Amino acid sequence: MAIPDYQSIMLPLLKFAGDQEEHSLRQAIDSLAQEFELSDEERKQLLPSGQQEVFNNRVAWARTYMKKAGLLDSTRRGYFRITDRGVSVLTKNPPKINVHFLEQFEEFRHFRSLRHKKEEKEQGHEAEIQETTPEEALEIAYQGLRDDLGNDLLQQIKSSSPSLFEKIVIELLVKMGYGGSRQDAGRAIGKSGDEGIDGIIKEDRLGLDIIYIQAKRWENTVGRPEIQKFAGALQGQRARKGIFITTASFSREAVDYASRIENKIVLIDGERLAQLMIDYNLGVSPMATYEVKRIDSDFFAEE
């Protein structure tokens, strides 16, 4: 089944704590994952940042919201227990617990009033009932901005001159740790093609191994024949590693072929090229920085 949203997790989480014993968040996550019959893939699904599992994040926020409503209480770091109010709620056998349900408690209304700005309140009740946790909403928005930037960046690359495209390839590989100095990389990339090879670059600063480069500023999909030609060129040079960079995309046959041959060929299409440029701050500049912080429980631990 699909990963439940954090509000759908609230009632099962409260029932899990209904034995009035102390439980860890990890215990709750494992138990609820079984209750919702989540697959291993669903449990491993990450937020856009790749820093936390989606399901774990949603269980944690379901716990946070019910703590704010006084249904659960933290006993120590990472552990919680149901409160008398939580037990009382369970005895009433509610069909579901969500944000609207929690609004009956003054502590939760106060918590919500601190979180929502005036314009959010003016949008009505539907705006307050969200399926995403705050981290998810933030990361989804961030990913949207990143995707838009990537698309704009790729269009800039496609409209650039061949010499600028070569410079982009050089700068990116150097920023990623290849090629030694920019001067070394500049001598390696941008040479006339030699049997399907556009240039060579050091794998590390000491030059212990060489990587062969093919760079294509194309619009059309790169098919298997182009990858075969590049692989043949590598064999002719007795080379083991290659990078094929394009502003276009690769066909399924090209990707499959590259994954099965003995030589290691890394395929970087236009979308990945743009994302790598964003990761390594090439052709882009930071506009704003936001830090997401949490309570440092160790700081407040008394001796």
N, C-alpha and C positions, 0 to 999 in steps of 0.2 A: 504494500500500500504506500501511498504518498506520505512524506514526512508531515505529521500534523503541525498546525500552527501553534503558537505558544498558548493561546487561549484554550484550545482543545486539550491541552496537556494539564490545565489547572485542576480539574476535578479528579482525573486519575492520580495526579500527584498528591492531592489531599487525601484520597482514599489510601494511597500507599503509606502515608504517614499516620493513618487512622489507628494503628496499633499503639500509638502514643509512646513509641520507643524513639530513641535518638537514631537518626539515619544520616549517612553521608550523601552528598550530592551524587557521587559516583554510583552508589548503590541505587539511588533513584533513577539515574539515567539507564543503568543496565536493566532494571526491572521494567521500566516503562517501554524501553525498546522492545523487550519481549512481548509486552502487552499489546503494543501497536504492530507487532509482527514485522518489524523493519528488517530489511535484508542487510547484509554486510556492506553492500555498496551504499545503501541509504544512510547507514550509520557513519560511513566515512565521508559522506558528502560535506564539502567545506564551504564556508562563507567565501565571497569573492576574494578576500584578502589571503585566503589559504591558511589563516592562523588558528581557526577553530572550527570544529564540526558544527553543522547547522543544528542538528538535533540537540546536542549538548547545550548550545547557546539558548535554544528555545526552552529547554527544561529549566535552565538557570534563571531565565526571565520570568517563567511561570512562578517559580519559587519566590523571586524578588517581589512580584506584584502581590502575591498572597501574604508575604511578610509585611508589606506596606498596609495591607488590609487587616492585619492582626490575626490571620488564620494560621500562620506558621511563625516560628521564632528561631533565631540562630542561637545555638547552644555553645558552639566554638567554631573556629575557622573550618569552613567546608562542611559543617554539620548543622542539622536543624531538627525540630520536633514540632508536632502539631500543638496548638494552643487550646485552651478551653473553648474559645470562640470557634476555632476550627472544628472541634468535636461537635459543638452545637450545630454548626452548619451541616455536618454530615448526618446528624440525626434527623434533619429535615428532608434528607434524600433529594437534593436539588437535581433537576435533569441535566444541568450544565452550570459551569462557573466560568464567567468571562468578565471583561472589564465592566460591562453594564451591571452585572451582579455585584461586583466589588464596590460599586459606587454607593451602595447603601451604608458603607462604613465611613465615618467621618475622617478617620486617619487616611484612608485611601483617597477621599475627595481632596484632602489637603495636599497629598502627594501629587495628585494629578494637576491641581491648580498651580503648583510650582513648576511643573514640566511644560505646560501648554501656554503659549503666548496668546494674546488677545485675538489675533487674526485666526488662530486655529479654532478658538471657541466659536467664532463667528461663522465657521464653515458647518456647524451643526454637529449632531451626535455621531454621524457616520464617519466623520474625520477622526474621531477619537477611537473608533473601533478598528484597529489595524490588525492584520494578520502577521505582520513582520515585527520582530523585536527592534529596539532602537539601533542596535549594532547592524542588523540586517538592512534597515532602511538607510543608514549612513553608508554602508558598503555598496549597496545597490546604486545609490546616487553617485558614489565615487566611481563605480565601474562604468556607469553611463557616461560620465564626464570623460573618463579615460578612453572609452570606445569612440566617442565623438572626436576626441583629440587624435586618436590613432587614424581615423578616417581622413581627417584634414591633413595630417602629416603625410599619409600615403599619397594623397593627391599632389602635395607639394613635391614629393620625391619623383612622381611620375612626370611632372612638368619641368623638372630640373634638367640641366644639360648633362651630357655623358660625363664630363669632367667633374661636375659637382656630385654626381652619383658615385663616381669612383672615390671622391673625397669622403662621402658619407660612409662607404664601406670601410675605408681605411680607419676613419675615426672610431667607428663602432667596434671594429675588431681590436683596436688598441685599447679602447676603454674596457673591453671585456678581458683584457690581459694577454692578448695575442700580439705577435709581431714585434716585440721589443719596443723600440722607439718609433715615433711617427716617421722619422726619416727612413728607418729600415723598412717599415711597412710601405712607404711611398715608393720605394724602389721595387717592391715586390708586386704591387697591384697596379693595374692600369697598363700593362705591357700588351703588345699585340698578341692575339690568341695563338696558342701553339697546340694544335690538335685538340681543341676543346678546352684548353686551360687559359684563363685570363691572367693568372698570377699565382704567386706562392707567398706564403707568410709563415713566420716562425710560430710554432705552437707555444713556446715559452721564451722568456728573455734570453736563455742560454742557447736557444736554437737546437735543442736536443732532438726535435722532430720537425718536419715540414708539413704544412697543410696546403693543399692546392685549392685554388679558388675559381669558381665560375660565377660571374655576375651578369644578370640579364635584366635590363630595364624594359620589360615587356608589358603588353596589355593582355595578350592571349595566354591561355593556360599552357603551362610547360608539361609536355607529355613524356611518356616513357622513352621514346627515341633520343631525346636530349640527355636524359640521365644515363642511358646506355652509352652514348657518345662520350660523356664525361667520365664514366667508369672505365671505358676503354683507354681514354687518355691517361688515367691514373695508372692503369696496368702498364702502359707504355713507359711510364716514368718510374715504375716499380714503387709507386706511392701507395700508402695504406689509408690515407685520410683525405677527405675533400669536403668543401662546403659549397653548396649551390644556392646562391642568393638571387631572388627575383622579386620584382615589384608586382608580379602576377600571382597565380596560384598553381598548384601542382595537381595533375590528374590523379585519380585513385590508382591507376596502373603504375604511374611514376613513383608514388609513395610506396606501393607494394614492392616494386622492383628494388628500390633503394634499401628496403628493410631486409631483403633476402640475399643480397650479394655479399661476397667476402669483404670487400673494401667498405670502410665506414664512410658513408656520405651523409652529411647533415643537410637537410632541406630547410631553407628559410624562405617562406613566401612573403608576400607584401604585408599581410596583416601581422605576422610575427616580427618582421623587420621593423614595422612601426612601433610595436609594443616594446621591442628591445631598445629602440631609441628612447622611448619614454623612460624605461627602467634605468638607462644609463645617462639620462639627461643630455641627450644629443639632439640638437635642433629644437629643444623646448626649454622653458625656464619656469621655475616654481612661481605660482601666483599667490597661494595662501597655504598655510600649514595649520592643521588642527590636531591637537593631542587629545586622545581619549584616555582618561585616567580612572583608577579605581582605588578604593580604600586599601591602605597598607595595614593589614591586620597585625603584622608583627610590631609595627610602630606603637600600637595601642595595647599590646600585651604587657600586663603588669608583672613585675618580678615576683 
